[in-house]
Amino acid sequence: MSLSARIDGFQRRHPATGFPLAVVYKFVDDQGAYLAALMAYYAFISLFPLLLLFATGLGIVLADNPELQERILDSALSQIPVIGGQLEQPEQLSGGVPAITIGVLGSLYGGLGVAVAAQNAMNTVWAVPRNERPDPIRARLRGLVLLSTVGTAVIGLTVINGVAAAFELGTAGRAFAIVGSVVLNTGVFTAAFRIGTARDVTIRQVLPGALGAAVGWQVLQTFGSVYVQHVIGNASATNGVFAVVLGLLAFLYIAALLMVMCLEFNAVRVDKLFPRSLLTPFTDNVQLTAGDEAAYAAQAQAQRSKGFQDIAVTFDNPAGTHGADTVATDEPEHSAAPATTDADVIQPVARDQTP
């Protein structure tokens, strides 16, 4: 018996051991790296206009207290480890009406891009059929809801963290602030994972991934300064500019990857898309597991473009021991019902529309 067959056999006997591999394979099936790259791109576009808008608004509110204004702004910027230490004179970000105009337009464009890209990622991960996803107008309206609720909450938490960092809280106080930040971020990610998904998911279904995203975000904020100290700090002025830009892109991309992986974690757990055969991404000469068949059936059914379109997915594995061929068909709740055999055949059938 080959090593891969032994591993597959062990996974079938102990399905929980195949869960991590199933999450990775689902990430690969959904092209999660590209989903994360799109979110990181729009986040990068919106970040600097958002900082400009924030600094200008803070300058108006705290016009009589420039010292507190600088402390809060400097501490808030430190929550983005890659660029926080580089903006030694945060007052240079401020401005008047032009700054507010540029900040609002740039933040709205980039923010809506992030919101729409995040919705696309969530619907892809949860295998929502195309005809059940929001149209371009509704997607942007839902994006505005995400920006006005989740986006505002994220900005608010960043400001709170910045204010807290501006004052000496002691070791116990900082630990309490970190725990509180993780709890609040968990609530924010839970709301985002529900609002941004066209599929009806419950709090219980998305909470584990939301908790993982909150912890990961805190880790990124806490240890992101290592890059600044060891790379940017030792770079020349010219190289430092490239290091800041590339470091910021890397920071945003890692954050987006973290979000997508947490979404995949939820989807694999809820839809029971595990275990997966070890060699299934690499060859057709493999005996599919129930998790493989459920994942491939859902992936095919997610391509449904019209409500009157039927997509049937069959699996035929002559070397398998599952028994007779079965057919997985799309259902209104687009849940992935496991099929039981190997190579897939997609059969789109249009229903008769004659009255």
HELIX and SHEET records of a PDB file:
HELIX    1   1 LEU A    3  ARG A   13  1                                  11    
HELIX    2   2 PRO A   15  GLY A   18  5                                   4    
HELIX    3   3 PHE A   19  ASP A   29  1                                  11    
HELIX    4   4 GLY A   32  VAL A   61  1                                  30    
HELIX    5   5 PRO A   66  LEU A   77  1                                  12    
HELIX    6   6 PRO A   81  GLY A   84  1                                   4    
HELIX    7   7 PRO A   90  LEU A   93  5                                   4    
HELIX    8   8 VAL A   97  VAL A  125  1                                  29    
HELIX    9   9 ARG A  130  GLU A  132  5                                   3    
HELIX   10  10 PRO A  136  LEU A  146  1                                  11    
HELIX   11  11 LEU A  147  GLY A  151  3                                   5    
HELIX   12  12 THR A  152  ALA A  165  1                                  14    
HELIX   13  13 GLY A  170  ILE A  195  1                                  26    
HELIX   14  14 ILE A  203  PHE A  223  1                                  21    
HELIX   15  15 SER A  225  TYR A  227  1                                   3    
HELIX   16  16 VAL A  228  ILE A  232  3                                   5    
HELIX   17  17 ALA A  237  ASP A  271  1                                  35    
HELIX   18  18 ALA A  290  GLN A  301  1                                  12    
SHEET    1   A 3 THR A 326  THR A 329  0                                        
SHEET    2   A 3 GLN A 309  ASP A 316 -1                                        
SHEET    3   A 3 ALA A 343  ALA A 350 -1                                        
END                                                                             
